[in-house]
């Protein structure tokens, strides 16, 4: 075979490989598919990078096009994404985006949850709500709270503070059953290998007699359920009926979600049982004093707890009961307020942002 022929075959093979690589990379980046632009607003980007993947119900269906800084210190990060047009069948305006990672420290990507059947279809250039990303530092802060609750439980059991030091020394020296477990190398290796099972460990804490008081006092167990039934916006139309409550009359504390008096909610439950409704939204608002993220979590939890009480104690279609935790809201007096909006006609297909009061 002559040299020019060998050179020609080599160049042809290289060209085929190059074209194949371009199409493979292009397909991964959705360059050769019909796409549309979708935006999501986040408090922070949490390590997300341009070109990161976007998953819809766990399936890779898009990429992050660009990430924009907030326009002001109190603004939000805008993430622009290019998505496969097929996702418009499941993504609605009440869908929620969240920044997740592969494992605890892996690459970041955007996960989009599907909307509700009643949600407004998404259009090119629309925006959806973003949830705060999971941060290991936040878990450690919560775990510190659990440990503080454990210390309180030990004190309530009559163990003096001076004795705690003696107990700690004995444990470090491997004395007693607990000391043997703590200093057991094989047990340490098994626990270390199970670090990725954090969710199961937290589930066990809920039922441990030393720590279950923490979960009982805050009024809910699983933080991942706070926005399971949340919607992004209230319907544009006026509610057919509205029930209003002072948070202090229902919960132990304005910033907690443990029910202390459910009687005010019984009238609401009986009304929902007796009157057909298309949608009921349990909305919780906080005043302007306090930490923004803590108050947002508290209002989400309060709305979730009220929804659960209605679903568990009254014969209602709980699929039609949704929640909204507004966090800090202008015009709300010190403390929190609960409002339940009931829509009895069929005009609840479109959700519009709330105009009364600003949400921070």
C-alpha positions as a Markdown table, in Angstrom:
| # | Residue | x | y | z |
|---|---|---|---|---|
| 1 | Unk | 0.0 | 0.0 | 0.0 |
| 2 | Unk | 1.5 | 3.4 | -1.1 |
| 3 | Unk | 2.2 | 6.1 | 1.4 |
| 4 | Unk | -0.3 | 8.6 | 0.0 |
| 5 | Unk | -3.1 | 5.9 | 0.3 |
| 6 | Unk | -2.1 | 5.2 | 3.9 |
| 7 | Unk | -2.1 | 8.9 | 4.7 |
| 8 | Unk | -5.6 | 9.3 | 3.1 |
| 9 | Unk | -7.0 | 6.4 | 5.1 |
| 10 | Unk | -5.6 | 7.8 | 8.3 |
| 11 | Unk | -7.1 | 11.2 | 7.7 |
| 12 | Unk | -10.5 | 9.7 | 6.8 |
| 13 | Unk | -10.5 | 7.7 | 10.0 |
| 14 | Unk | -9.5 | 10.7 | 12.1 |
| 15 | Unk | -12.3 | 12.8 | 10.5 |
| 16 | Unk | -14.9 | 10.1 | 11.3 |
| 17 | Unk | -13.7 | 10.0 | 14.9 |
| 18 | Unk | -13.8 | 13.7 | 15.1 |
| 19 | Unk | -17.4 | 13.9 | 13.8 |
| 20 | Unk | -18.5 | 11.1 | 16.1 |
| 21 | Unk | -17.0 | 12.9 | 19.1 |
| 22 | Unk | -18.7 | 16.2 | 18.1 |
| 23 | Unk | -22.1 | 14.5 | 17.9 |
| 24 | Unk | -21.6 | 12.6 | 21.2 |
| 25 | Unk | -20.6 | 15.7 | 23.0 |
| 26 | Unk | -23.3 | 17.8 | 21.3 |
| 27 | Unk | -25.9 | 15.3 | 22.3 |
| 28 | Unk | -24.8 | 15.4 | 25.9 |
| 29 | Unk | -25.0 | 19.2 | 25.8 |
| 30 | Unk | -28.4 | 19.1 | 23.9 |
| 31 | Unk | -26.9 | 21.0 | 21.0 |
| 32 | Unk | -28.8 | 18.9 | 18.4 |
| 33 | Unk | -32.1 | 18.7 | 20.1 |
| 34 | Unk | -35.1 | 21.1 | 20.4 |
| 35 | Unk | -34.7 | 22.9 | 23.7 |
| 36 | Unk | -36.2 | 25.8 | 25.6 |
| 37 | Unk | -34.8 | 28.2 | 28.3 |
| 38 | Unk | -35.9 | 27.9 | 31.9 |
| 39 | Unk | -34.7 | 30.0 | 34.8 |
| 40 | Unk | -34.5 | 29.3 | 38.6 |
| 41 | Unk | -33.8 | 31.6 | 41.5 |
| 42 | Unk | -31.6 | 30.6 | 44.4 |
| 43 | Unk | -30.3 | 32.2 | 47.5 |
| 44 | Unk | -26.8 | 30.9 | 46.6 |
| 45 | Unk | -25.3 | 28.8 | 43.8 |
| 46 | Unk | -23.7 | 26.3 | 46.2 |
| 47 | Unk | -20.8 | 25.4 | 43.9 |
| 48 | Unk | -22.9 | 25.0 | 40.8 |
| 49 | Unk | -20.9 | 25.5 | 37.5 |
| 50 | Unk | -21.8 | 26.5 | 34.0 |
| 51 | Unk | -22.4 | 23.3 | 31.9 |
| 52 | Unk | -23.6 | 21.3 | 34.9 |
| 53 | Unk | -26.3 | 18.8 | 34.3 |
| 54 | Unk | -30.0 | 19.3 | 34.9 |
| 55 | Unk | -32.2 | 16.3 | 35.9 |
| 56 | Unk | -36.0 | 16.1 | 35.7 |
| 57 | Unk | -37.4 | 13.3 | 38.0 |
| 58 | Unk | -33.8 | 11.9 | 38.1 |
| 59 | Unk | -33.3 | 11.8 | 34.3 |
| 60 | Unk | -30.6 | 14.0 | 32.6 |
| 61 | Unk | -32.6 | 16.3 | 30.4 |
| 62 | Unk | -30.7 | 19.6 | 30.2 |
| 63 | Unk | -27.6 | 21.7 | 31.1 |
| 64 | Unk | -26.9 | 24.9 | 33.0 |
| 65 | Unk | -26.3 | 27.6 | 30.4 |
| 66 | Unk | -25.2 | 30.4 | 32.7 |
| 67 | Unk | -25.2 | 31.6 | 36.3 |
| 68 | Unk | -25.9 | 35.3 | 37.1 |
| 69 | Unk | -24.8 | 37.2 | 40.3 |
| 70 | Unk | -27.6 | 38.9 | 42.3 |
| 71 | Unk | -28.3 | 42.5 | 41.3 |
| 72 | Unk | -28.2 | 43.6 | 45.0 |
| 73 | Unk | -27.0 | 42.1 | 48.4 |
| 74 | Unk | -30.6 | 41.0 | 49.1 |
| 75 | Unk | -31.1 | 39.6 | 45.6 |
| 76 | Unk | -31.0 | 36.0 | 44.3 |
| 77 | Unk | -28.8 | 34.0 | 42.0 |
| 78 | Unk | -30.4 | 33.4 | 38.6 |
| 79 | Unk | -29.6 | 30.1 | 36.9 |
| 80 | Unk | -30.4 | 29.8 | 33.2 |
| 81 | Unk | -30.9 | 26.2 | 31.9 |
| 82 | Unk | -31.5 | 24.7 | 28.5 |
| 83 | Unk | -34.0 | 21.8 | 28.7 |
| 84 | Unk | -35.3 | 19.2 | 26.3 |
| 85 | Unk | -38.7 | 20.3 | 25.0 |
| 86 | Unk | -40.2 | 16.9 | 26.1 |
| 87 | Unk | -39.8 | 18.0 | 29.8 |
| 88 | Unk | -42.6 | 20.6 | 29.3 |
| 89 | Unk | -45.0 | 17.8 | 29.8 |
| 90 | Unk | -44.0 | 17.4 | 33.5 |
| 91 | Unk | -42.5 | 20.7 | 34.5 |
| 92 | Unk | -45.1 | 23.3 | 35.5 |
| 93 | Unk | -44.9 | 26.8 | 37.0 |
| 94 | Unk | -45.3 | 25.3 | 40.5 |
| 95 | Unk | -42.3 | 23.0 | 40.0 |
| 96 | Unk | -39.4 | 23.4 | 42.3 |
| 97 | Unk | -35.6 | 23.3 | 41.5 |
| 98 | Unk | -33.0 | 22.2 | 43.9 |
| 99 | Unk | -29.1 | 22.1 | 43.7 |
| 100 | Unk | -28.0 | 18.6 | 44.6 |
| 101 | Unk | -24.7 | 16.7 | 44.4 |
| 102 | Unk | -23.4 | 13.3 | 43.6 |
| 103 | Unk | -23.0 | 11.9 | 47.1 |
| 104 | Unk | -21.9 | 14.2 | 49.9 |
| 105 | Unk | -19.0 | 15.9 | 48.0 |
| 106 | Unk | -19.6 | 15.1 | 44.3 |
| 107 | Unk | -20.4 | 17.3 | 41.3 |
| 108 | Unk | -23.3 | 19.7 | 41.7 |
| 109 | Unk | -26.3 | 19.5 | 39.4 |
| 110 | Unk | -29.9 | 20.9 | 39.3 |
| 111 | Unk | -32.8 | 18.6 | 40.1 |
| 112 | Unk | -36.3 | 19.7 | 39.1 |
| 113 | Unk | -39.3 | 18.2 | 40.7 |
| 114 | Unk | -42.5 | 17.7 | 38.5 |
| 115 | Unk | -45.4 | 20.1 | 39.0 |
| 116 | Unk | -48.9 | 19.3 | 39.9 |
| 117 | Unk | -51.6 | 18.4 | 37.4 |
| 118 | Unk | -53.3 | 21.7 | 38.1 |
| 119 | Unk | -50.1 | 23.7 | 37.5 |
| 120 | Unk | -49.8 | 26.2 | 34.6 |
| 121 | Unk | -47.7 | 24.9 | 31.7 |
| 122 | Unk | -44.2 | 26.3 | 31.5 |
| 123 | Unk | -43.1 | 28.5 | 28.5 |
| 124 | Unk | -39.7 | 29.4 | 27.0 |
| 125 | Unk | -38.0 | 31.9 | 29.3 |
| 126 | Unk | -40.2 | 31.3 | 32.4 |
| 127 | Unk | -38.8 | 31.1 | 35.9 |
| 128 | Unk | -39.5 | 28.6 | 38.7 |
| 129 | Unk | -38.8 | 28.7 | 42.4 |
| 130 | Unk | -35.5 | 27.3 | 43.8 |
| 131 | Unk | -35.1 | 25.7 | 47.2 |
| 132 | Unk | -32.0 | 26.2 | 49.4 |
| 133 | Unk | -29.4 | 23.5 | 48.6 |
| 134 | Unk | -28.5 | 20.7 | 51.0 |
| 135 | Unk | -25.4 | 21.7 | 52.9 |
| 136 | Unk | -23.4 | 19.4 | 55.1 |
| 137 | Unk | -22.7 | 22.3 | 57.4 |
| 138 | Unk | -26.4 | 22.8 | 58.1 |
| 139 | Unk | -26.7 | 19.1 | 59.0 |
| 140 | Unk | -23.8 | 19.5 | 61.5 |
| 141 | Unk | -25.6 | 22.5 | 63.0 |
| 142 | Unk | -28.7 | 20.5 | 63.4 |
| 143 | Unk | -26.8 | 17.6 | 64.9 |
| 144 | Unk | -25.3 | 20.0 | 67.4 |
| 145 | Unk | -28.8 | 20.9 | 68.4 |
| 146 | Unk | -29.6 | 17.2 | 68.8 |
| 147 | Unk | -26.6 | 16.7 | 71.0 |
| 148 | Unk | -27.7 | 19.7 | 73.2 |
| 149 | Unk | -31.1 | 18.1 | 73.6 |
| 150 | Unk | -29.4 | 14.8 | 74.6 |
| 151 | Unk | -27.4 | 16.7 | 77.3 |
| 152 | Unk | -30.7 | 18.3 | 78.6 |
| 153 | Unk | -32.3 | 14.8 | 78.7 |
| 154 | Unk | -29.4 | 13.5 | 80.8 |
| 155 | Unk | -29.7 | 16.4 | 83.1 |
| 156 | Unk | -33.4 | 15.8 | 83.5 |
| 157 | Unk | -32.7 | 12.2 | 84.4 |
| 158 | Unk | -30.9 | 13.5 | 87.5 |
| 159 | Unk | -27.3 | 13.1 | 86.3 |
| 160 | Unk | -25.2 | 15.9 | 87.8 |
| 161 | Unk | -22.8 | 17.9 | 85.7 |
| 162 | Unk | -19.8 | 16.8 | 87.7 |
| 163 | Unk | -20.7 | 13.1 | 87.0 |
| 164 | Unk | -20.7 | 13.7 | 83.3 |
| 165 | Unk | -17.0 | 14.3 | 83.4 |
| 166 | Unk | -16.4 | 11.0 | 85.2 |
| 167 | Unk | -18.6 | 9.3 | 82.6 |
| 168 | Unk | -16.7 | 10.8 | 79.8 |
| 169 | Unk | -13.3 | 9.7 | 81.3 |
| 170 | Unk | -14.7 | 6.1 | 81.7 |
| 171 | Unk | -15.9 | 6.0 | 78.1 |
| 172 | Unk | -12.6 | 7.2 | 76.8 |
| 173 | Unk | -10.8 | 4.5 | 78.9 |
| 174 | Unk | -13.1 | 1.9 | 77.4 |
| 175 | Unk | -14.9 | 1.1 | 80.7 |
| 176 | Unk | -18.5 | -0.1 | 80.7 |
| 177 | Unk | -20.6 | -1.1 | 77.8 |
| 178 | Unk | -20.7 | 2.3 | 76.1 |
| 179 | Unk | -17.0 | 2.7 | 76.5 |
| 180 | Unk | -16.3 | -0.7 | 74.9 |
| 181 | Unk | -18.5 | 0.2 | 72.0 |
| 182 | Unk | -16.9 | 3.7 | 71.5 |
| 183 | Unk | -13.4 | 2.2 | 71.6 |
| 184 | Unk | -14.2 | -0.8 | 69.4 |
| 185 | Unk | -12.1 | -0.4 | 66.2 |
| 186 | Unk | -14.3 | -2.8 | 64.2 |
| 187 | Unk | -17.4 | -0.9 | 65.2 |
| 188 | Unk | -15.8 | 2.4 | 64.2 |
| 189 | Unk | -14.9 | 1.0 | 60.7 |
| 190 | Unk | -18.5 | -0.2 | 60.2 |
| 191 | Unk | -19.9 | 3.2 | 61.2 |
| 192 | Unk | -17.4 | 5.0 | 59.0 |
| 193 | Unk | -18.4 | 2.8 | 56.0 |
| 194 | Unk | -22.0 | 3.7 | 56.6 |
| 195 | Unk | -21.5 | 7.5 | 56.5 |
| 196 | Unk | -23.5 | 7.7 | 53.3 |
| 197 | Unk | -26.6 | 6.3 | 55.2 |
| 198 | Unk | -27.2 | 9.7 | 57.0 |
| 199 | Unk | -30.9 | 9.6 | 56.4 |
| 200 | Unk | -31.3 | 6.2 | 58.1 |
| 201 | Unk | -29.2 | 7.5 | 61.0 |
| 202 | Unk | -31.5 | 10.5 | 61.4 |
| 203 | Unk | -34.5 | 8.2 | 61.3 |
| 204 | Unk | -33.0 | 6.2 | 64.2 |
| 205 | Unk | -32.5 | 9.5 | 66.2 |
| 206 | Unk | -36.2 | 10.2 | 65.9 |
| 207 | Unk | -37.0 | 7.1 | 68.0 |
| 208 | Unk | -34.1 | 7.3 | 70.4 |
| 209 | Unk | -35.3 | 8.2 | 73.9 |
| 210 | Unk | -32.4 | 10.7 | 74.4 |
| 211 | Unk | -33.1 | 12.6 | 71.2 |
| 212 | Unk | -36.7 | 12.1 | 70.2 |
| 213 | Unk | -37.7 | 15.0 | 72.4 |
| 214 | Unk | -35.9 | 17.3 | 70.0 |
| 215 | Unk | -38.1 | 16.1 | 67.1 |
| 216 | Unk | -41.2 | 16.2 | 69.2 |
| 217 | Unk | -40.6 | 19.8 | 70.4 |
| 218 | Unk | -40.1 | 21.1 | 66.9 |
| 219 | Unk | -43.4 | 19.5 | 65.7 |
| 220 | Unk | -42.1 | 17.4 | 62.7 |
| 221 | Unk | -39.7 | 14.7 | 61.9 |
| 222 | Unk | -38.5 | 14.9 | 58.4 |
| 223 | Unk | -37.2 | 18.2 | 57.0 |
| 224 | Unk | -37.4 | 16.8 | 53.5 |
| 225 | Unk | -41.2 | 16.8 | 53.8 |
| 226 | Unk | -41.5 | 20.5 | 54.4 |
| 227 | Unk | -42.2 | 21.4 | 50.8 |
| 228 | Unk | -43.5 | 18.1 | 49.5 |
| 229 | Unk | -47.0 | 19.6 | 49.1 |
| 230 | Unk | -45.9 | 23.2 | 48.5 |
| 231 | Unk | -47.0 | 25.4 | 45.5 |
| 232 | Unk | -45.0 | 28.2 | 44.1 |
| 233 | Unk | -47.8 | 30.8 | 43.9 |
| 234 | Unk | -51.3 | 31.6 | 44.9 |
| 235 | Unk | -54.0 | 31.5 | 42.3 |
| 236 | Unk | -54.8 | 34.9 | 40.6 |
| 237 | Unk | -58.5 | 34.7 | 41.5 |
| 238 | Unk | -59.8 | 35.6 | 45.0 |
| 239 | Unk | -60.5 | 32.8 | 47.4 |
| 240 | Unk | -64.1 | 31.8 | 48.0 |
| 241 | Unk | -63.4 | 31.5 | 51.7 |
| 242 | Unk | -60.5 | 32.4 | 54.0 |
| 243 | Unk | -59.7 | 31.3 | 57.5 |
| 244 | Unk | -57.2 | 33.4 | 59.5 |
| 245 | Unk | -55.4 | 32.4 | 62.7 |
| 246 | Unk | -52.9 | 33.9 | 65.1 |
| 247 | Unk | -50.0 | 31.5 | 65.3 |
| 248 | Unk | -49.8 | 31.8 | 69.0 |
| 249 | Unk | -53.3 | 30.4 | 69.4 |
| 250 | Unk | -52.2 | 27.2 | 67.6 |
| 251 | Unk | -48.5 | 26.5 | 68.1 |
| 252 | Unk | -46.3 | 26.5 | 71.2 |
| 253 | Unk | -44.0 | 29.3 | 69.8 |
| 254 | Unk | -44.3 | 31.6 | 66.9 |
| 255 | Unk | -41.1 | 30.1 | 65.3 |
| 256 | Unk | -42.0 | 26.4 | 66.1 |
| 257 | Unk | -44.4 | 23.9 | 64.6 |
| 258 | Unk | -45.6 | 21.9 | 67.5 |
| 259 | Unk | -49.4 | 22.0 | 67.9 |
| 260 | Unk | -50.6 | 23.1 | 71.3 |
| 261 | Unk | -54.3 | 23.7 | 70.4 |
| 262 | Unk | -55.9 | 22.1 | 67.4 |
| 263 | Unk | -59.5 | 23.2 | 68.3 |
| 264 | Unk | -59.3 | 26.4 | 66.1 |
| 265 | Unk | -58.5 | 24.1 | 63.1 |
| 266 | Unk | -61.6 | 21.9 | 63.7 |
| 267 | Unk | -64.0 | 24.5 | 62.2 |
| 268 | Unk | -61.8 | 24.6 | 59.1 |
| 269 | Unk | -61.8 | 20.8 | 58.9 |
| 270 | Unk | -65.5 | 20.5 | 59.2 |
| 271 | Unk | -66.0 | 23.2 | 56.5 |
| 272 | Unk | -63.7 | 21.3 | 54.1 |
| 273 | Unk | -65.7 | 18.1 | 54.8 |
| 274 | Unk | -69.0 | 19.7 | 54.1 |
| 275 | Unk | -68.1 | 21.9 | 51.1 |
| 276 | Unk | -66.6 | 20.7 | 47.9 |
| 277 | Unk | -63.4 | 22.6 | 47.0 |
| 278 | Unk | -60.9 | 22.6 | 44.1 |
| 279 | Unk | -57.9 | 23.8 | 46.1 |
| 280 | Unk | -57.1 | 24.8 | 49.7 |
| 281 | Unk | -53.8 | 26.6 | 50.4 |
| 282 | Unk | -52.4 | 26.7 | 54.0 |
| 283 | Unk | -50.2 | 29.8 | 54.0 |
| 284 | Unk | -47.9 | 30.8 | 56.9 |
| 285 | Unk | -46.4 | 34.2 | 57.3 |
| 286 | Unk | -43.7 | 35.5 | 59.7 |
| 287 | Unk | -43.0 | 39.0 | 61.0 |
| 288 | Unk | -39.8 | 40.9 | 60.1 |
| 289 | Unk | -37.8 | 40.1 | 63.2 |
| 290 | Unk | -35.4 | 37.1 | 63.3 |
| 291 | Unk | -33.2 | 35.1 | 60.9 |
| 292 | Unk | -34.7 | 34.9 | 57.4 |
| 293 | Unk | -33.9 | 31.2 | 56.7 |
| 294 | Unk | -35.1 | 30.0 | 60.2 |
| 295 | Unk | -38.4 | 31.9 | 59.8 |
| 296 | Unk | -38.8 | 30.5 | 56.3 |
| 297 | Unk | -38.3 | 27.0 | 57.6 |
| 298 | Unk | -40.6 | 27.6 | 60.5 |
| 299 | Unk | -43.5 | 28.9 | 58.3 |
| 300 | Unk | -43.0 | 25.9 | 55.9 |
| 301 | Unk | -43.2 | 23.6 | 58.9 |
| 302 | Unk | -46.3 | 25.3 | 60.3 |
| 303 | Unk | -48.1 | 25.0 | 57.0 |
| 304 | Unk | -47.1 | 21.4 | 56.7 |
| 305 | Unk | -48.2 | 20.5 | 60.2 |
| 306 | Unk | -51.7 | 22.1 | 59.7 |
| 307 | Unk | -52.1 | 20.2 | 56.4 |
| 308 | Unk | -51.2 | 16.9 | 58.1 |
| 309 | Unk | -53.7 | 17.6 | 60.9 |
| 310 | Unk | -56.5 | 18.2 | 58.4 |
| 311 | Unk | -55.6 | 15.1 | 56.3 |
| 312 | Unk | -55.4 | 12.8 | 59.3 |
| 313 | Unk | -58.5 | 13.9 | 61.1 |
| 314 | Unk | -61.1 | 14.9 | 58.5 |
| 315 | Unk | -62.6 | 13.1 | 55.4 |
| 316 | Unk | -61.1 | 15.4 | 52.8 |
| 317 | Unk | -59.2 | 14.9 | 49.5 |
| 318 | Unk | -55.8 | 15.9 | 50.8 |
| 319 | Unk | -54.4 | 16.0 | 47.3 |
| 320 | Unk | -56.1 | 19.3 | 47.0 |
| 321 | Unk | -54.6 | 20.8 | 50.1 |
| 322 | Unk | -51.3 | 22.6 | 49.4 |
| 323 | Unk | -48.9 | 24.6 | 51.5 |
| 324 | Unk | -46.9 | 27.8 | 51.3 |
| 325 | Unk | -44.3 | 29.1 | 53.8 |
| 326 | Unk | -43.6 | 32.8 | 53.1 |
| 327 | Unk | -41.1 | 33.4 | 55.8 |
| 328 | Unk | -40.5 | 37.2 | 56.5 |
| 329 | Unk | -43.4 | 39.2 | 55.2 |
| 330 | Unk | -44.0 | 43.0 | 55.3 |
| 331 | Unk | -47.2 | 44.0 | 57.1 |
| 332 | Unk | -47.2 | 41.0 | 59.6 |
| 333 | Unk | -47.1 | 42.1 | 63.2 |
| 334 | Unk | -44.5 | 40.5 | 65.5 |
| 335 | Unk | -45.0 | 36.8 | 65.5 |
| 336 | Unk | -46.6 | 34.7 | 62.8 |
| 337 | Unk | -50.0 | 34.5 | 61.0 |
| 338 | Unk | -51.8 | 31.6 | 59.4 |
| 339 | Unk | -54.2 | 32.0 | 56.5 |
| 340 | Unk | -56.1 | 29.2 | 54.7 |
| 341 | Unk | -57.4 | 30.2 | 51.3 |
| 342 | Unk | -60.2 | 28.0 | 49.9 |
| 343 | Unk | -61.1 | 28.0 | 46.2 |
| 344 | Unk | -64.4 | 26.3 | 45.4 |
| 345 | Unk | -64.7 | 27.0 | 41.6 |
| 346 | Unk | -62.6 | 25.7 | 38.7 |
| 347 | Unk | -60.4 | 28.8 | 38.1 |
| 348 | Unk | -57.3 | 27.6 | 39.9 |
| 349 | Unk | -55.3 | 26.5 | 36.9 |
| 350 | Unk | -52.9 | 29.6 | 36.9 |
| 351 | Unk | -50.9 | 30.6 | 39.9 |
| 352 | Unk | -49.7 | 34.2 | 40.3 |
| 353 | Unk | -47.2 | 35.6 | 42.7 |
| 354 | Unk | -48.7 | 37.2 | 45.8 |
| 355 | Unk | -48.9 | 41.0 | 45.6 |
| 356 | Unk | -49.9 | 41.8 | 49.1 |
| 357 | Unk | -46.7 | 42.1 | 51.2 |
| 358 | Unk | -43.2 | 41.4 | 50.0 |
| 359 | Unk | -41.5 | 38.1 | 50.7 |
| 360 | Unk | -37.9 | 38.0 | 51.8 |
